[in-house]
Amino acid sequence: MAAAKVGTAEEKATALALYESGLSTRQVGKRMGRSQAGISKWLRDLNYNARRTPPPPHTPELWAEAVELYDSGWSIRQVGEHLGLKYAMTRNGLIRNGVKLREVGGKYAVNPRITEQSIRKCVVLHEKGLLQCEIAKVLRMSPMAVSVRLRRAGVTRSKRLTRQMTWDRKQNGSPLMRIAAHHAHKNSR
């Protein structure tokens, strides 16, 4: 491993001058052929307080505006971006200020709570031969949510069986077509 480069007092002074001229530590590092972390360490060694943008003030007026925007239909992300806050800070601030958050919408609009009914629906569709991703589309939930429900019901598969089902699907079409063909064959006897 190569030895770390130690900066001379002159190099550190140059870095400080560049930084004070408005360049970022990354830009100073590029100009001097050093890393951003190295430049930051030099500035700390010189007891120089690095520039930091102060966080926005968390005043009651800020949260009143956040609540008003959220209640008017804005998403948490939109409210946060508008007020210059991160998503988690916006969400937690809304909750602290008494807001009851809306249910999750978008791609997976089903309430994510795990109920016996949702587990039964997943198991029934699984027994019909649908894959987890197909069950997810039918029930409008994420494939991971389907996986959790199937595991709670004790449904597991070996890799071999999964490969066999994939091969069967390629040969025979969708599981619903196989079920319909099976019933048609049974009824024709």
Secondary structure, 3 states (H helix, E strand, C coil): CCCCCCCCHHHHHHHHHHHHCCCCHHHHHHHHCCCHHHHHHHHHHCCCCCCCCCCCCCCHHHHHHHHHHHHCCCCHHHHHHHHCCCHHHHHHHHHHCCCCCCCCCCCCCCCCCCCHHHHHHHHHHHHCCCCHHHHHHHHCCCHHHHHHHHHHCCCCCCHHHHHHHHHHHHHHCCHHHHHHHHHHHHHCC
